Amino acid sequence: MRTASRQFRGHGANGIAIADLMSQLHLTHGGFYRHFGSKDQLLVEAVTKALEEIRARFMDEVKKGLPGSELRIIIERYLSPEHCANPAEGCPIAALSTEIPRYPRAVRAKIERAVREHLKGIARFLPGATERERRLNCILLFSGMAGVLNAARLTTDPEQRNAILQRAKEFYTSAFCG
Protein backbone atom coordinates (compact mmCIF):
# COMPACT_ATOMS: atom_id res chain seq x y z
CA MET A 1 0.00 0.00 0.00
CA ARG A 2 2.87 2.39 0.82
CA THR A 3 4.45 1.78 -2.57
CA ALA A 4 1.17 2.35 -4.39
CA SER A 5 0.58 5.49 -2.35
CA ARG A 6 4.01 6.89 -3.20
CA GLN A 7 3.59 5.99 -6.87
CA PHE A 8 0.20 7.70 -7.12
CA ARG A 9 1.49 10.83 -5.38
CA GLY A 10 4.72 10.89 -7.35
CA HIS A 11 3.37 10.06 -10.81
CA GLY A 12 -0.31 10.93 -10.57
CA ALA A 13 -3.30 8.67 -10.27
CA ASN A 14 -3.27 8.05 -14.00
CA GLY A 15 0.50 8.05 -14.31
CA ILE A 16 1.06 4.45 -13.27
CA ALA A 17 -0.29 1.23 -14.68
CA ILE A 18 -1.26 -1.65 -12.39
CA ALA A 19 1.07 -3.98 -14.31
CA ASP A 20 4.01 -1.61 -13.68
CA LEU A 21 3.16 -1.28 -10.00
CA MET A 22 2.86 -5.04 -9.57
CA SER A 23 6.17 -5.52 -11.35
CA GLN A 24 7.87 -3.11 -8.92
CA LEU A 25 6.46 -5.12 -6.04
CA HIS A 26 7.43 -8.44 -7.65
CA LEU A 27 3.79 -9.48 -7.65
CA THR A 28 1.57 -10.74 -10.43
CA HIS A 29 -1.11 -8.72 -12.13
CA GLY A 30 -3.59 -11.42 -11.11
CA GLY A 31 -2.51 -11.06 -7.49
CA PHE A 32 -3.65 -7.47 -7.59
CA TYR A 33 -7.21 -8.49 -8.39
CA ARG A 34 -7.28 -10.96 -5.50
CA HIS A 35 -6.84 -7.98 -3.16
CA PHE A 36 -8.52 -5.10 -5.01
CA GLY A 37 -11.61 -4.90 -7.16
CA SER A 38 -10.17 -2.11 -9.29
CA LYS A 39 -7.49 0.52 -9.61
CA ASP A 40 -10.03 2.96 -8.14
CA GLN A 41 -10.23 0.89 -4.95
CA LEU A 42 -6.43 0.87 -4.75
CA LEU A 43 -6.39 4.66 -5.19
CA VAL A 44 -8.87 5.16 -2.34
CA GLU A 45 -6.89 2.91 -0.01
CA ALA A 46 -3.58 4.49 -1.07
CA VAL A 47 -4.87 8.03 -0.41
CA THR A 48 -6.29 6.92 2.94
CA LYS A 49 -2.94 5.36 3.89
CA ALA A 50 -1.04 8.48 2.80
CA LEU A 51 -3.29 10.71 4.89
CA GLU A 52 -2.75 8.47 7.93
CA GLU A 53 1.02 8.59 7.43
CA ILE A 54 1.24 12.34 6.98
CA ARG A 55 -1.05 12.99 9.98
CA ALA A 56 1.17 10.70 12.09
CA ARG A 57 4.26 12.65 10.96
CA PHE A 58 2.61 15.97 11.80
CA MET A 59 1.50 14.70 15.21
CA ASP A 60 5.02 13.45 15.97
CA GLU A 61 6.33 16.94 15.23
CA VAL A 62 3.56 18.55 17.27
CA LYS A 63 4.42 16.36 20.29
CA LYS A 64 8.00 17.66 20.17
CA GLY A 65 6.85 21.30 20.25
CA LEU A 66 5.66 23.55 23.01
CA PRO A 67 1.98 23.53 23.99
CA GLY A 68 0.15 26.18 21.97
CA SER A 69 2.51 25.92 19.00
CA GLU A 70 0.79 22.93 17.38
CA LEU A 71 -0.83 24.74 14.46
CA ARG A 72 2.25 26.82 13.78
CA ILE A 73 4.32 23.60 13.57
CA ILE A 74 1.80 22.00 11.20
CA ILE A 75 1.79 25.07 8.92
CA GLU A 76 5.58 25.27 8.89
CA ARG A 77 5.99 21.56 8.08
CA TYR A 78 3.27 21.52 5.43
CA LEU A 79 4.73 24.56 3.65
CA SER A 80 8.36 23.49 4.04
CA PRO A 81 10.75 23.26 1.10
CA GLU A 82 11.18 19.54 1.90
CA HIS A 83 7.45 18.82 1.65
CA CYS A 84 7.29 20.85 -1.54
CA ALA A 85 10.20 18.97 -3.11
CA ASN A 86 8.82 15.50 -2.34
CA PRO A 87 5.25 15.06 -3.58
CA ALA A 88 5.58 11.26 -3.46
CA GLU A 89 6.14 11.45 0.31
CA GLY A 90 3.77 14.31 1.05
CA CYS A 91 0.13 15.25 1.16
CA PRO A 92 -1.91 13.22 -1.32
CA ILE A 93 -4.48 16.00 -1.63
CA ALA A 94 -1.87 18.46 -2.87
CA ALA A 95 -0.37 15.79 -5.15
CA LEU A 96 -3.66 14.51 -6.58
CA SER A 97 -6.14 17.39 -6.22
CA THR A 98 -6.33 18.03 -9.94
CA GLU A 99 -7.01 14.38 -10.78
CA ILE A 100 -9.40 13.18 -8.06
CA PRO A 101 -12.31 15.39 -9.25
CA ARG A 102 -12.32 13.44 -12.53
CA TYR A 103 -13.02 10.14 -10.79
CA PRO A 104 -16.54 8.73 -10.34
CA ARG A 105 -18.63 10.14 -7.52
CA ALA A 106 -18.36 6.94 -5.46
CA VAL A 107 -14.55 7.10 -5.51
CA ARG A 108 -14.54 10.79 -4.62
CA ALA A 109 -16.97 10.17 -1.75
CA LYS A 110 -14.63 7.58 -0.22
CA ILE A 111 -11.63 9.89 -0.59
CA GLU A 112 -13.68 12.75 0.88
CA ARG A 113 -14.45 10.62 3.96
CA ALA A 114 -10.74 9.90 4.39
CA VAL A 115 -9.93 13.61 4.07
CA ARG A 116 -12.64 14.51 6.61
CA GLU A 117 -11.18 11.98 9.05
CA HIS A 118 -7.70 13.38 8.46
CA LEU A 119 -8.81 16.95 9.07
CA LYS A 120 -10.82 16.00 12.15
CA GLY A 121 -7.55 15.04 13.83
CA ILE A 122 -6.07 18.45 13.05
CA ALA A 123 -9.12 20.73 13.40
CA ARG A 124 -8.79 20.79 17.19
CA PHE A 125 -5.74 23.03 16.76
CA LEU A 126 -7.65 25.61 14.69
CA PRO A 127 -9.40 28.67 16.10
CA GLY A 128 -13.18 28.66 16.28
CA ALA A 129 -15.92 28.89 18.89
CA THR A 130 -17.49 25.59 17.83
CA GLU A 131 -16.34 22.29 16.40
CA ARG A 132 -18.03 23.24 13.11
CA GLU A 133 -16.10 26.54 12.93
CA ARG A 134 -12.81 24.77 13.66
CA ARG A 135 -13.58 22.15 11.00
CA LEU A 136 -14.45 24.82 8.40
CA ASN A 137 -11.31 26.78 9.26
CA CYS A 138 -9.29 23.58 8.89
CA ILE A 139 -10.78 22.93 5.44
CA LEU A 140 -10.01 26.51 4.42
CA LEU A 141 -6.44 26.33 5.74
CA PHE A 142 -5.58 23.00 4.14
CA SER A 143 -7.19 23.70 0.80
CA GLY A 144 -5.28 26.97 0.68
CA MET A 145 -1.99 25.38 1.70
CA ALA A 146 -2.43 22.59 -0.87
CA GLY A 147 -2.93 25.25 -3.54
CA VAL A 148 0.16 27.12 -2.38
CA LEU A 149 2.15 23.90 -2.43
CA ASN A 150 1.05 23.22 -6.01
CA ALA A 151 1.88 26.77 -7.09
CA ALA A 152 5.31 26.49 -5.50
CA ARG A 153 5.89 23.14 -7.22
CA LEU A 154 5.15 24.77 -10.58
CA THR A 155 7.87 27.34 -10.03
CA THR A 156 11.24 26.43 -11.52
CA ASP A 157 13.16 29.17 -9.72
CA PRO A 158 14.18 27.90 -6.24
CA GLU A 159 14.26 31.43 -4.79
CA GLN A 160 10.75 32.15 -6.05
CA ARG A 161 9.53 28.77 -4.73
CA ASN A 162 10.96 29.46 -1.28
CA ALA A 163 9.52 32.99 -1.30
CA ILE A 164 6.05 31.60 -2.09
CA LEU A 165 6.31 29.06 0.73
CA GLN A 166 7.67 31.60 3.21
CA ARG A 167 5.03 34.22 2.44
CA ALA A 168 2.27 31.63 2.72
CA LYS A 169 3.64 30.44 6.08
CA GLU A 170 3.61 34.02 7.33
CA PHE A 171 0.08 34.61 6.02
CA TYR A 172 -1.47 31.42 7.40
CA THR A 173 0.33 31.73 10.73
CA SER A 174 -0.92 35.30 11.10
CA ALA A 175 -4.45 34.40 10.00
CA PHE A 176 -4.88 31.27 12.09
CA CYS A 177 -2.40 31.43 14.97
CA GLY A 178 -3.15 34.99 16.10
N, C-alpha and C positions, 0 to 999 in steps of 0.2 A: 504494500500500500504506500509506503514511504517513497519508493522508487517511482511509482505511478504519479504520486502527488508532485514530486520534483519535476518529472517529465512534463506534466501538464502545465505547471507554473513556468517552467523554463522554455517550453516550445509552443505553448498554447494548447488549448483543448483539442483543436483540429490539427495540430502540428505533429502528432505522433500516431502511428498506426499500432493497433493491438499486436500484430505480428512482430513489429520491431520491439515493442515493450517486452513481449514474452521472450524474444530472443535475448534481450539484455539480461533477463532474469533466469535464463537457461530453463525456461518452461515451454511447454507446447501450447500452440494456439488453442487446441482442444481443451487443455487444462484451464484456460481462462474461462471458458463457458461452463465449466463445472462449478466455478465460484461466482460468476457474474452473469446476469441475464443479458447485459449489453454494455457497450462502451459508456453509455449514459449512466448506468448504475455505478460503474467504476469511477466516473468523474465525480458523482455525488459523494461517494465514499472517500475519494482522494481529497476533495475540497474539505470535507468534514474533518478528516485526519489532519490536514494542514492547519486548519483553524485551531484544532486542539493543541497542536505542537507550538504554534506561534503564541497562543494564549499562555501556555505553560512557560515559554521563554520570557514573556513579558512579566508574568507573576513572579518568576525567579528573580528578575531584576528589581521588581517592586519590593520584594522581601528584603533585599539588600539595602534599600534606601531608607531614608528617615520617614517617620509617619507624617502624612500630609503632603509628601512629595510624589505620591503614586502616579497621579495623572501626568505630572511634568516628566517623569521618567518614561512613561509610555509614549508620550508625544516625542520626546527626544530619541527614543529607540526606533520608533516607527519611521521618523523622518531623518534617520541617520544615513550618511553616505554608504555605509555597509549594507543596510537594508535595500537601499536604492540600487546598489550594484549587483545584488544577488536575488533576482526575482524567483529563481527556482527554490530558494530557501525561505522566501518571505511570504507576505500576505497573499493568499490566493485570490482575494477579491481585487486587489490592485493588479495582480498578474492576469486575471481572467475576466475582468469586468466588461470588457468590450465583446467578449464571446458568449458569456452565459446568457445574455438576453435573447440570443438567437436560438436557444434550446427550447424544446417543448415545455409548456406550462408545468407539467408534472415534475420535470427535472428541476426547473427553476424554483418550484415550491419547496422541494426537498433541500435545495441549497439555501433558500431563504430561511428555512427553519434552523439550519446549521449556523447561519450568520446571526440570527436572533439569539441563539444559545451562546454563541461566542461573545456577542455584545452585552448580554445579560451579566456575564462575569466581569465586565469592565465598567458597565454603567454606574456601578456603585461609587466610582471615583469621580463622577461628573457632577457639576452643580445642578441643582434643581430642587424645588420644594416637594415634589412627589416622585414616585418611581417612574411614572409616565414621562415627566419632564426630563429626568435623568436619562431615560432610554432614548427619548427624542434627541436630546443633546448629544448622546453617544453616536447615534446614527448620523447626525449632522457632522460631528467631528471626524468620524472614520470615513465617511464618503468624501469629505473634503480632503483629508490626508491621502486617501487612495488616489484622488485626482492629482494632487500635488506630486505624489510619487511617480505617477505616469508621466506628467509633464516634465519632471526632472529626468526621467529615463529617456525621454525623447531628445534631450539636449546633448549635443556632442561635445560641447565645451565644458570641461570639468569645473572651471571657476563659476560659470553660469549655473551649472547643476547645483554646486554647493551653495551658491547664493540663493537659489530658489528654496532649497531645503532649509537653510538657516532662517530666511525671512518667514517661511511658513511656520517653523518652530516658534519664532518670536510671536507671530500673530496668534496661533492657536493657544500658546501658553498664556498670553495676555487675555485672550477672550474667555478661556475656560478655567484658568487657574487663579485668576484674580490679581 
